[in-house]
Amino acid sequence: MDGVRLNMSTEEAKKLLKRHVNTKLNLVIMFVDINDSTRMSISLPPEKFALVIQTFAQEIGIVLGYGGYEFKYEGDAIVILFPAVLSGLGSNGTNTIDT
């Protein structure tokens, strides 16, 4: 399996927030973390743990393809921002991910 390349730069999120510094911006905030990753890193064989991390990176890459911005990385956790579009139903917001 070829290595996964994940752009871990938060520059685009910074640009998004700077463009809206004096305006109201509706966002959907997504927090993703691998549960018990420290324990897994110790208990799993290195190849299996590497596969977990690689799969995580691939899934995050898919999510970012829906218009998300990497806001922050902390260990194996990531915070992703999605600009939200308000529907005509008051404060109910919908994000850019269609189910």
Secondary structure by P-SEA (a helix, b strand, c coil): ccbbbbcccaaaaaaaaaaaccbbbbbbbbbbbbcaaaaaaacccaaaaaaaaaaaaaaaaaaaccccccccccccbbbbbbbcccccccccccccccc
